[in-house]
Structure formats: structure tokens, C-alpha cells
Amino acid sequence: MELRWTDSEDIAIELFEADPARDPLALRFTELRDMVTALTGFEDDPGACSEGKLEAIQMAWLEEYREGQDGR
């Protein structure tokens, strides 16, 4: 699947599945950007990243993380 910056929910799922114990709020945006661009299937321009796009990804990942914590 091809991932783009606007695919925040799909990216969040990929990030959560890669590291379900990682708290997304503990990351700097630079770390998050690097994690997203390293995902298999990420095809967007790394320079098209913005704080708003990263925040949307982080919030979607936080939702996945919290659901995972509730399921334990």
C-alpha cells in the first residue's frame, strides 16, 4: 500500500503495529517524521511534511496506542 502524509490513520496503524509499547506523545516531531518516512510503502515527498500533518499522525497513533493499552 502506498502511504502519503495525508494517510494519517493508515500510518498510525503501521507505527503502532511496529512498536505497540511506544507512547507517541514521547516523540519529537523530528523522530516521528523519520519513522514515517522509513515505513515500507511510504511514497510521499519527505519535504511535504508539516507540523499539522505530523500532529494528525501523532493523534491517530495515540488513539491506537490507548486502545492497545485498554486491551491489555
Sequence and secondary structure as in RCSB ss.txt:
>XXXX:A:sequence
MELRWTDSEDIAIELFEADPARDPLALRFTELRDMVTALTGFEDDPGACSEGKLEAIQMAWLEEYREGQDGR
>XXXX:A:secstr
  B TT HHHHHHHHHHH TT  GGGS HHHHHHHHHTSTTB S GGG  HHHHHHHHHHHHHHHHHHHHT 
